[in-house]
């Protein structure tokens, strides 16, 4: 889509973390709906807050700007935050009594 090598390199570096972040976000969406149905909405809010503010934001900032990974680092931070949320929600969902 561009002939600029710098832009193409940035997109190539960011593509895998972007895909991981989007895929994990879809898992979080499904788990969030399931946990809402189990009356665990406040747990979802807590997990999303921790995943966003304590994992995603610091990791995206440190990798993207401090670590000089640029766009790929920002998306890697997003992926780490979403994976944290998906893993934590999965743990709570699958260990909860559903009845």
Secondary structure, DSSP 8 states (H G I E B T S, - for coil): ----HHHHHHHHHHHHHHHHHHHHHHHHHHHHHHHHHTT-HHHHHHHHHHIIIIIIHHHHHIIIIISS-THHHHHHHHHHHHHHHHHHHHHHHHHS---
